[in-house]
Amino acid sequence: METLVCNDLSKSYGPVKALDHVNLNLEEGKIIGLLGPNGSGKTTLIKLASRLLVPTEGSITICGKEPSPETKAMVSYLPDRNYLPDWMNSGDLLDMFEDFFADFDRARAIEMLESLNIDMKMPLKKMSKGTKEKVQLIMTMSRHAKLYLLDEPIAGVDPAARDYILRTIISNYDENATVLISTHLIADVENVLDEAIFLKEGQVVLHQGVDELKESTGKSVDEYFREVFRC
């Protein structure tokens, strides 16, 4: 089943076209990398899928439905910045997510918080940047969503934290869901990806299975990405 479908999807900000007639079909049960340099349209695509933006042209559907309150209930979205109130602690967040999302798995979230020895009474403002990002990811991945949209989930953390974050993603998404990871840190994520999408100046220049890409090019995804986007 196709989780996310884009048909000639375009988004403009005044004269600037952030996405230019994007066509994509993303199937369930896959971890997919949305790869491209800054300004290529990655965040715009994710915001369209999460209904934070509306298309200028074309269409986007989630599980066959146009973005709506119904599809928002199917999508678990992690923005590329801290967005949770700093005065809250992890216990507060558990209550908030449980109130907002019917598919939130409190037991799963607590298990991950405890595995990291995170003090659930400590406010976010007293946590390190890496710990905050782990807490945000735990909350995002503790939903039983159809589509997980992760915008630069490993950009601001150290290599050890990146390993934890990737293990968390692999271990906690439902097998019938789709995970879309936006990043420019290709080497760190390519081993967990089933497919890769290359975005360049708002257009899809490649959408291919990772194993197929490696076999056809003789290169890693990171090596091929550097070749495609060489300055």
N, C-alpha and C positions, 0 to 999 in steps of 0.2 A: 504494500500500500504506500502511496505517496503522501508524505507528511507536509512538505512545503513545495508549492508550485508557483513559479513566476512566468508570466506570459507577457513578453514585450514590456517589462516593467521599467519605467523611467521615473526619475525624481529630479526636479530642478529647484535650485534656490536662486530665483531671479534669472539672470543670464547663465548661471553656472549649472551645468548638468552633472549631478553627482552620480546618477545611474542612467545608463543609456541602453534601453531596449534589452534588458536582461531576461534570458530564458533559462530556467532551471527546474529540475525535477529531483527532489531529494526524498529518498525512500526511508522507511522506518528501519530500525535496527542498525543504523550506521553512525559512526563518528566521523564528521566531515570537517576538514579544515577550510576556512574562508581566508585565503591568503592574498596579501597584497601590501604595497607600501602605504604610508600615510597618505590620505586623500584619494584613495582608490575607490571608495564607496562602501567599505565593509560595514562601518557603523550605520550608515544610512540604510543599508539592506536589513540589518538586524532591527533597527527602529521601525521600519515598515512592517516587518513580520510581527513585532510586538505591539503594533497599533499606536505607536507614539508619533508616527508620521503617516500621511496618506499619499498615494501615488499621484504623480502629475499625469502619467499616461500608463496604460497597461493594467495588469492585475496581479494580485498575489493572493494565494489561498493557503489556509492551514487545515489539513485533513478535509479538503474539499469545500471549506467555508471561507468567505471573505473575512478579513480581520474585524472582530466585533467583541462585545463582552463575552460571548460564548467561546471564541477562540482564545481570548486572554486567559480563560480558565484552563486551557490546554498547554499554555506556554510558560516556561520558567526562565526568566530573563535575568542575567547578571550584567549590569552596566560596566563600563570601563573606568569607573570612578567610585569612590566611597559614597554611598547614598543613604545608609541607615543612620538614624539619629545617634549622635555621639554619646548622649546621656544614657542610652539604653545599655543593658548588659545582655548576655546571651539568654538568660532566663526570660527577660522581657521580650526578646526577639522570638523565642519559642512560642510565647503566648500570642504575639502579634501575627506570626505566620499561620498559626493554627486558627486564629479568628478569620484571617483573610482568605485562606486557601483550603478548600475541602480535601485536597489531595496531599496535604502536608503530613509527613510521617514523623511525628515528634520523637518516637523511640529511635528512629534512624539518626536523627540530628543529635540527640543526646549521646548516642554511642560514639559518633564521630568527635563530638566535643570532648568527651571523656578520654578518647584515645589520644588526644593532643594535650591532655591535662590543662584544658582551658578552664579557668575559674569562671563559672557561670554568673558570679556576682560582680565581676569586674566590668566597669563601664567600658565601652568601645574607646572612649577618648584616652584611656590609660593603657591601651594595647599598642604594641608595635604595628607598623604598617603591614607587615607580613601576616601577623596574627589576625588583624582586622579582615584582610582579604580571605584568609582561611575561613573565618566565621561567615562571611558573606557567601562564599562558595558552598559551605555546608548547608546553609539555609536554602540556597538555590537547588542543590542536588538532593535535598530531602523531600522534594515534591515528586509525586508520581505523575509527571507531565508527559505529554505526547512529543513536545519539542523543547529542548533546552538550548537557549541562545546565550553563549558565553563570549562576551566582548573583551578581548585582551585579558584573560584570567590569570596569566602568568607574567605579565609585563613588569610589575613592580616588586617582584619578590626574588629572593636568592635561589640558587640552584637546588638546594635541599628542599625548600618550600615548593619549588616547581614540581619536583618529583612527587611530593605528597599530593599536590593539587591534581596532577594527572592521574595518580592512582585512585584518588577520590572520584574523579569523573568516570573512570573505567569501571569501578566497583559499584557505583550507585545509580547509574542510569538504567531505566527499565529496558528490557531487550526489545520491546516493540516501539521504543521511542527513537527519536533522532536527536543527535547532539551536533550543533553547529558551533565550532570554535573559531572565532576571529583572532588572528595573531600575525605578527611579522617575525616571530621567533620560531622559524620553521624547524630548525634542527632539534629543538626541545620537544616538539609535539609530533613529528612525523611518524614515530614508531607506534603511536596510538591511533593513527588515522586510518580509516577505510578508504576515504576518497579525499581528493584535494580539488578546490576551486581556486583558480587564479583570477583575481580582479585587477584590471589595469584601466585607469581613467574611466571608471564607471562601466566597463564592459567585461564580460566573461571571455577570457582568452584561453581557458582550459578548464574542463571538468572531467576528471578521470579517476579510476581506481588507483590507489597508491601502488599496489603490486604491479599493475599493468603499466603504470608510468615508469617505474623503476626498470621493468623488463624491456620496454620499448626504447628507452633513452640510455640505459646503462648508467644512470645517475641517480643519486638520492633526490628526494623531493627538494631539499635545501639547495643542492647543487644546480638542479634544473631551474629552480626559482631564481637563483642568482644570475643564471644565463638569460632568462626571459626578461628580467628587470634590470639588467646591467645598465649603469648610467653611461 
